[in-house]
Amino acid sequence: MRRVVLRVFSFLLAGSILSNGLGLSLFAEPYSQEIAIDLQKGQTPSFSDVKNSFRPSEGILLDSKGEVLQTLRLEKNYRRLEWTPASEISETLILSLLLQEDKRFPFHSGVDFYAILGSLKDRILGNSKRGASTISMQLAGFLLGTKPGTRGYADKWTQMRTARDLERTWTKPEIMEAYWNLVPFKGEFIGIRAASRGIFGVDPSSLAPEQALLLVSLLPNPNISKSKWAKRGCYLAKGIGKEDLCKEIEIAISEYKRPGSVWNTESYKAYHAGYRIFKKGDGSLDSLQTGRVQTTIDPYLQAKAEFAMDRVLFSIQERNVKEAGVLVLDNESGAVLVYLGNSKLSKENYFVDSIHSRRQAGSTLKPFLYSLAFEKKLLEPGSILIDEPKDWELIGGTYKPNNYEEKYMGAVPAKVALASSLNIPAVQVLDWVGVPTFVSKLNELGFQKLQSPEFYGLSLALGTADVTLWELTNAYRTIANHGIYTEATFYSDEASENLLQRKMQDHVYGKRIFSDGVSGSVQKILSSRENRAPSFGWESNLSTRFFSFAKTGTSQDMRDNWCIGSSGKYTVGVWVGNMSGEPMYDVSGVTGAAPLWKEIIQLLEEYKPSGAVLTHAIEEKGTSVPLTKRVQKGEPRIIYPENGNLFAIDPEIPEENERIRFKVRGSSQDLEWILNGKVIGSGRENYLDWRPKRGNYLLSVRERNGKLSETVAFQVR
């Protein structure tokens, strides 16, 4: 009769599927101090209170599709996984649990006086001691924070009182469910899910009947030998009328091997994102108080980007390049689509997150400097800057910057100076803008922990500030978003609705940093092959078959490579280098980070293309800029070659006979022909024959009165 009642009760438990949502707090002691204090005061918590205060030891990161992407252990002293509802528990496990721990659980009101009398009788007669704690009393002990096995009479009395209180306000299925989630099993495992995963490598819902019996049989003696473990399991099988499982139990014990890692630690898919969210408390969402956090990370893109990162790193590792980081943001929402803090190829520093490590920015800050100059109307894309060695006399000494490879181009348009990453013009622009003004603008763009303007001086134009890949990538996203700044986020709009409201109240969300026209001009400049051709050539890893703009940067002593850029939908930031600070060997941004950037931006556009991109650039009409030269109406205009012309040397024509005729109109004065900053001819003729040589060229003409033509770029192969 009793077995029938137990079986009926087990069905009631298994059918009790509770719909309460999880609301877990991650960083706490094993048991809720608040609930323990309330119980000591005689205040009985509800089942929901206990469930909502449940604290797993693992943080579980979900991808954009709701699938588990990364599990990260947060508590070193114990393993406790997610709450296990009754719907995942089999009849076999429930029956064996009742048989072993509390045979009369369905019938008592928290305290089993028959068991107490039996225990007293055993003590008097000197027989083997029998436990008298019911499941309700054990649960009371877990909630009170009483260690299992406590034998103090005061503790027992408090447990008994608390168990009676629980029985009055909770249902039996609720007590049972809370019990199997809080009961300590073997070693560090607390709760049925941790024990099931840690001992058999499966979740409770996937336990075979013999595994369920063996799991329960470990409760009285976790360190039992294999032979006694099998006997105990068979005893439970017989007790619940499933004697036929004894053979399966023997087989399971004979073949048993503790599973390897079942916590997803051997296969990091998003370790750095998980560490950022759970360990650093990145964000203020209510969902961060639970064991599961759903992110916007795209699992397909994450995997593909990691493969590309490892392959590119492998190809340049002989140049002493060991680490890399990749961040991909959705332009419209700021959602993080890819977060790769480092490569598994790095044996020493994989666990260091390069995305939030501060490194010297190099030339990646120049687009923001030129944007600020355009915004203040100190400069226009067509304004001419002088790229030649120059000293700046400053308090305390002289500042004399150099160009990369010590090459200078003379008079160049601002758009070419920016896209070709020329240093001298950038320092001149910063001198006009002012270092304090630029530092203030960088702060608006989200760059944190910047030093005072006096600390940097004019060297800030060359990127001497320490920044993170997170900050840089989101700042470039601001340019892609027509000059409007919003924060990047790991969370969907629905999950982060409250957070977004708080941002809007703080006037952070949707802040305009640059005008639409200025942002469009910078996009146009950085997307132009002809603008960057003088430094990078017509074909480079910055060129794509769809609209995109990008900028590279290399820090002093070649310690860091950057490439940041956007297409219509995406902004991609890439860093390569060494977390140790060791310099790389002959690796620049265009040869180190840019190949990886290009591969990932192409992957994104193949995955979900951006389509047509509209940008609104400021009109290049010239302005009065100190120490610059500009083009006005009536000034000379080069009509041949045109911007972007490509010439090929004909091997059948003798070298001394091959010529390209440069042509100009709109001038009646003596002219100087200037090629790559050097005068190559002069006279009153409106043309000049030039013997071609392979290379990239910028051509302009200057009249006797100083009027300078627009500059055209062309290439000879």
N, C-alpha and C positions, 0 to 999 in steps of 0.2 A: 504494500500500500504506500509506504514511504517513498519507494523508488518512483512510483507513478506520480506522486505529488511533486517530487523533485523534477521529474521530466516535464510535467505541465508548467512548473515554475520557470524552467530553463527556456521553454518556448516563449513565455511571456517576456523574459529578459531579451531574448534574441529579437523579438518583434518590437522592442521598444526603441524606435529610431527617433532620437531627439533632434529638433531642428534648430537648437540654439547656435548662433554663429560664434566663431572663436573670437576672443578678445584678449589675447595673451600678452603678458608683460615679459620682456626678454631678460632683463638684467636684474636678478633678484636671488635670494637664498632659495634652497629647495622647497620650502614651504612658506606660504603667505604669512608674514608677521601680523598683518592686519586681522586676518581671520583667526589666528591663534590668540591674539589679544581679546577679540570679541568672545571667543569661546571661554576664555578664562573668566570673563565677566558674566558668563551665563547667557550670552547672546548667540543664538544659533543662526549661522549663515544659511542661505538658500542653496539649492543645488547649482543654480545659475551663478551665484557668487563664487562658489568653489571652482566651477568650470572656467569662469572668466578670469580667475586669478592663477590658473594653471600656467606654469612657466617651463617651456621646453628648453633644453640645453642647445638646441640647434636653430640656426636661422635658415629658413628655406626661401630661396630666391626663385621666383617664377618668371618665365619669359613673357613676351607679349601675347602668347597664345594660351597662357595659363599653365604651361607644363613646367616641371621642375628643371631649373637650369643649373642651380648650384646650391649645395648644402654646406653650411659653415658652422663649425662647432664654436659655441660662445662660452660654454661652461666647462672647465677642465676637471672638475671634481666628480661629475656624474654624467650619465647619458639619460636624457628623457626627451622623447620625441613628441609628436603631436598627439592630441587627445584622441583616444580610440572610442568611437561610439559603439553601442550594442549591435548595430547592424553589421559590424565586422567580426563579431565574435561567434564562434561555432557552438553548437549544442554540446559537443564533446568537451570543449574547454570549460563551459559553464558547469556542467555536471561534475567534472573532475575537481574543479575549484570548490564547489559546494561540498563534495564528499571529503575532501582533504581539510578544508579550513573551517567549515561551519555546516554540519549536517542538518541542523535544525533552523537554518537561516530563515526559511519561509514562515516559521511558526513563532519565533520569539520576538520580543519587542526591544531588541538591542543587547540584552544580557541573557545568556543561556544558563539558567540556574542549574539545570541538569548537568551541564558540562562542569560548572563550578564544583558541584557536589562530587562528581566523578574525580575531579582533580584533587580535591581534598582527601577523598578516599585513597587515591593512589599514594599521596604523601604519607598518610597514616600507616598504610600497609607496606610502604617501601617499594611499591611497584614502580615501573617506568613512568615518568611524569607525563601527564596528558595536558595539552594546552586547553585553556578555558576561554581564551579571547575569541569573541565572535568577529565576523567580518565587520560588523558595525563598530565594534570596539577598536579593532585594528585601524579602521578608517579614522575614527576619532583620534587615535594616537598620531596618525600621519598629519592630520589637520592641526593638532596641538603642537606638533613638532617633537613629539616624544619618540625617541629612538626605538625601533623594534627590539623586543626582548627586555624592555625596562620592567623591573620587578618591584619597584617601590609601591607600597600600598596606597600612598597618596596619589601617585600617578594612575594606578589602576582604578581608584575610586573616581578620579576626574574623567578617565576614559569611559567608565560605565555610565556616569551621569551624562556625558556628552553623547554617547551612543543612544541612550534613551531619548534625548532631545532630538537627535537626528531622525530616529524612527517615528517620532510624532509629526515631523514636518516634511520628511522626504518619503518618496515611494521606495519600495524594495528595489525595483530596477535601477533607480537613481543611485542608491547606496552601492549596489553591486558595480555599476559603471564607474563611479568615482574610485572604488576600491582597486579595480584592476588597472586604473590609470596611475595610482599613487603607490602601489605596493612595490617594495624593493625586491628584485630578483637576484640574479647572480652577478657578483662583482659590482661594476659601476652602473648596471642597468636598472632603471626605475621605470615601472610601468610596463604594460604588456607589449607595446609597440617596440620600445627599445630592446626588450628581452628577445622578442621574436626576430627582430632584425639582427641583433648582435649574436644570437646563438644559432639561428637557422638561416639567416640571410633573407628572410621574407617578411612581409607585413602580416599582421594577425589574420587577415581575411584569406591569406594564401597558405596558412598552416595546414599540413596534412593531419588527419586525426591522431596518428601516433606521435607527431611532433607536438601537438597540443597537450597530449598526456605527459610527455617527457618534460615539457616546459613547466607545467604545473607541479610536477613531482620534484622540481628543484627548489621549490619554496621552503620546505622544512630544512633542507641541507644543501646549500648551493655548491659545496665542494665535494659532493658525493662521488664515489668511484663509479666507473662505467658499469661494473657488474651490479652494484647496488642501485644505480640509476635505472637500469633496465628492470630490475625486480620491482622497484617502486612504481615505475610506469605501468608494469603489468598488473600490479595490485590495484591501481586506480582503474585500469581498463576493466578488470573483473568486477570492481565495485559498481560501475555504471552499466554493467551488462554488455560489455564489448570485449569479451575474452578473446575473440578472434584476432584482436589487434596485437596480442602479445608477440606473435611471430613477427609482425611488422616492426614492433618496437625493438626486438632483438637485432633485426637487420639494420634498422636505423642507427642503433648504437654501434654495431660492428663497422659500419661504413662512415660513421660520423667524423667530420673534419670541421673545425670551426671555420666559418667563412672568412675570406680575406676582408678587405675594406668594403663595408657596405654603407659607408657614409658619403660616398661620392668624392672623397678626398683624393683618390688616385686619378681622377679624371676631371681636372679643373676646367670648367667651361666659362665661368665668370667669377673666378675667385676674387679678383680685385674689386669688382662691383659689389659683391657680397660683403667683403670686408668694409668697403666704404659705407655701405648702407647700415649694416648691423653694428660694426665696431665703432664707427665714427658718428653714428646717429645722424646720417646725412638727410636732412629734411625734418619736417615736424608733423608728418601725417599720422593720423590715428592708426593706420595699418602697420606702422612701425612698432606698435605695441603688441603685435601678434607674431606668431612663429612663421607666418607666410607673408611675403611681400611680393606683389606682382609688379613687374617693371615693364618698361617699353622696349627692352632689348629684344631684337629680332634674332631668333636662334639660327636661322639660315645665314644671315649676314655675319653674325658673330663667328660661326664656324668657318665660313669662307674667308673672312678677314684674317682670322688666326692662321689659316693655311698660307695665305699670301704673305703675312708678316714673317712667318718662319722661313719661307722659301727665299724671300728677299734678303733676310738677315744671313741666311746660309751662304748666299752668293757673294756677300761682302765681308764675311767674317775674317778673311785673311788680312783685311785692313784694320783689324782690331776693333770691330764693331760687335758688341755682345748683346745689347738690349734695345728694345723698341717699345713704343706705345702707340695705340690707335684709338681715336675717339671719333664717332660719327654721330652727328646731330641732325634731327629733322628741322629744316629751316623754319617752318611755320610754327610748330608747337614747342620746339626746344627739346623734344623727346630724345633720349639717348637710345640710339639704335645699335651701336657697337661700343663696347667698353673693354679694351684689352690693355691692362696696365703693364704687361711685360710678356716676354716670350719664354716658353718652356725650354728653349735652347740655352737660356741663362741658368747655369747650375748654381751660381753664387747668389744672384740677386733677384730670382724670380718673384719672391714675395714682396719686393719693393714695388710700389705702384708709381710708375713713371708719369701717369696722367696728373697726379697731384704733387709731384716732386718739383721743386723750384729749380729752374735752370736758366742760364743766360739766354735772352730772347734773340740776340743777333738782329738780322735785318727784318725780322717779322713785324717789328713795330713801325716800320716806315710807312705802310699804307695809312695808319692812323695819324701820323704826323702830316702827311700830305693832305689828308682829308681835312684836318684842322686848318691848314693854310688855305685850302680852297674855301672852307666855310667862312673864314675871316676875310676872304677876298684879297689876301696877300699874294695869291698865286692862282694861275689857271693852268689847265693841262698843256696848253701850247706855249706858255711863257718859257723863255730861254734862261737856262741856268748854266753857269760856267763850271765845268768839271776839269779843274787843274789844281795842282798842289797849292795849298794856302795855309797860312798860320793865323790862329786866333789868339790875340793877346788877352790873357785873362789874369785876374788877380792871383798871384802866386806862380805864374809861369805862362808858357806858350803851349797851346794845343794845336798839334799838327797831325790830323788824320790822314790815312792813306786809303786808296782804293784796293780792292782785292787784286792781287797779281801786279800791283803798281802800274796799272794802265789807266790813261786818262783820255777823255774824248773831247775836251774843249767845250764849245757851245752846244748844248743839247736842250731839247724841250723837256719840261718838267715830267711829262708822261713817259718819256724815254728814261729819264733819270730814275724815276720810281720803278718802272718795270724791269729795268736793267740793274737795279739795286746799286746805284753809284753812291759812294759814301760822301764825297765832298759836297755835292749839291744837297744831300740830306742834312748835313751839319749846318749848311747855310740857311736852309729852311727853318731848322730849329732855332737858329740865332734870331731870325725874324719873328718867329712865333713866340719864343720865350719858354725856357725850361719849366717854370712854375705852371704856366698855362697848359703845357703838354702833360705834365704829371697829373694835373687836375682832370684833364680829359681822359687819361688812362684809368683814373679812379672811377669815373663815370662808366667806363666800358667794363667794369667788373674786375680790374686788376687790383689785387689786395697786397698788403704788406710792402708797398713801395716805400723807398727811402725818401728823404727830403730832396727838393730840387738841387740844393747845393751839393749833395752827395754825388749826384750824377754829372751835373754840368752838361756841356754840349755832347759828351760821349753817349748820352741817352739816345741820340739820333741813330747810333749804331747798335743799340739794343743791349746796353750794359745792365739793364734791370733784370732781376730774377723773376720769372713768371712760371706759370704752370700750363700744361697743354690744355687743361680744362678752361682756363681763362682765355688763352689765345684763340682756341677754336670757337668759343662762344662770342668773342669779340669780332671775329671774321663773319660769324653768322649775323651779327648786327649790320655789317655792310651788305650782306646778302638780303637782309630784311629791310632794305631801303633806309637804313640809318636808325631803326627802332630796336632798342635793347630790351630783351626779356631774359630771364634766367633759364638755364638749361635744367632739365629735370629727368629723373628716372621713372616718373610716374605718369599714368594716363590722366587725361583731363578729368575723368570721372573720379578717380582715386584722389586727385590732388585739388579738387574743387575748393575745399576750405583753404588750402594753402595758397591757391591763386587769389582768392578773395583777400587774404591777409596781405599778399604782395601788392595788390591794387590799392589797398588802404594805405600802404606805406609808400605809395607812388614809385614803386620799383618796377611793376609790371607794365610794359608798354612805354618806356621812357625814350623820347627821341634824343639821339646823340648827334646825328648828322642829318642834313637835309636829304631828301630823295635825290635831288640833282647831284649833290656831292657824292653820295654813295654810288649812284649810277656811273659817274665819271671814273671812280676808282675801280669799279667792276670792269668797265670798258678798258681802262688802261692795263689792268692786270690780266685781261683776257686776250690782249693783242700780241700776236707773234712778232709783228714788226717793232713794237715797243721794246720787247725784251731781246730781240735778235742780236743787238750789239754785244750783249754779255753771254747769252745762252744759245744763240743760233736760232735758225728758223724751226728746226725740229728738235724738241727736247721733251722731257717727261712732264713738262707743264702744259703741253699741247694735247688737246683732246678733240675728238670728232664732233663733240656737242659743246654747247656754251658752258664755259667754266672759267673761273679766275682763280689764281693762286699766287702765293709768294713763298719763297724759301728763306731760310736764315741759317747762318753758321756762327756759333759763338767763338770767342777768342780761343786760340790754340786748338781749334777743331775738336772741341769737347762735346758739342751738341749740334745736331742737324735737325732742322724743322722744315716742314712743308705743310702749309695750311691753305685751304681753298674751298670754293663752293661751286656747285652747279645750281640748277633751279630749285631742287627740293632738298639738297643735302649740303652740309658742311663737314669736311673731313680734316682732322688734324693728325699729323704724324710726327713723332719724334724718334730719332735713332741716335745711339751713342753708347756711353758706358756710365752706369750708375756710380761707379767708383771715381769718376772724373778723369779717367785716363783719356788722352787724346787719341783720335782716330788717325789713320794714315791716309792722307790725300783723299779725303771724303768731304765733299761740299753738299749743301742742301739739295742741289739739283741731281747729284749722283747718289746720295745716301737716302734721304727721306722721300724725295720726289718720285722715284720709281714705285715705291709702295703706295704713295698717295694716288698716283695715276691708276694703278691697278684696282684700288678700292673704289675710286670715284667711277671708274668704268663698270665695275661690278654693280654698283648701286644703280647706275643708269640702265643697265641691262635688266636688272631686277624689276625696277619700277621707274620708267623713264620720266624725266621732268617735263618734257614737251617744250613748247616755245617759252622763251624768257624775255620779258620786256624790262628794259632799264631806261631811266631818264637821266641823261648826263647834262651837266651844265654846258652852256654854249662857250666854245673857245674863241672868244672875241678879243682877247688881249686885255691887259690892265696895267696900270702904272706900278710896276714892281721895282723896288730899289735894286740896283746893280744887276738887273736882268734886261734882256733885249727882247722886243716883241714885234710881231708882224702887223702892219697896218695896211689899209687900202692904198694902192699905188706903189707898194713895195714890190721888189722883184719876186717872181714866182717861178719855181722849177716846174717845167712841163714834161721833162724826160730826164731820168727815169721817174716812174711813179712809185708811190709807196707800195712795197710788197713785191716789186719786180724781181724775178729770178733769172739770172743769166748763166749760160753754160759756155765754157770755153770750148771752141771747136778745135780738136786736135789736128784737123787737116789744114787749118790756116796757120801760116808761120806766126810765131809769137810776136815778132816785131811789126807785123801788119794788122794784128787784131786790135780793134778799138771799140769803145762805147762812147757815143757822142752825147754829152750832157747838154741840155737846152734850157734856156730861161727866157722869160718875157716880162714886160712891165718895167724895164729899166733902160735909161739912156746914159748911164754913168759908167765909169770904170768899175769892174767887178773883181772880187776875189772869190775863187772857188775853194771851199773848205770841205775836206773829206776826212772824216773821223778826227776832227779837231785840228787838222793841219792844212795850211794853204798849199794847194797843188798847182795853182795857176792864177793869172790875172790878166786884165785887158778890157777893151770896150766891146769885144765880140759877145754875142748872146749865146755862144756855145763853146764847149771845150771837149776835145777828143782825149780820151783817157785809156791807157793800156790796162786791161782788166787783170786782176789777180784774185785767186780764190779767197773768199772771206765774206764777212758781214760789214756793211758800210752804212754810214750816215752822211748825207750830202746836204750842204747849204751854200748859199752865195751871199756876199756882203757888198753893199755899195760903198763908194768912197766916203759918203756922209755917215756911214755907220749903220744904215738900214740893213737888216738881216732878213733873208727869206725864211719861209717855213723849212723844216728839215724833212727830208724823205729818206726812207730806209730801203736798202735793196741787198741782194745777196748774189755772189758769183760762185758758181761751182765748177 
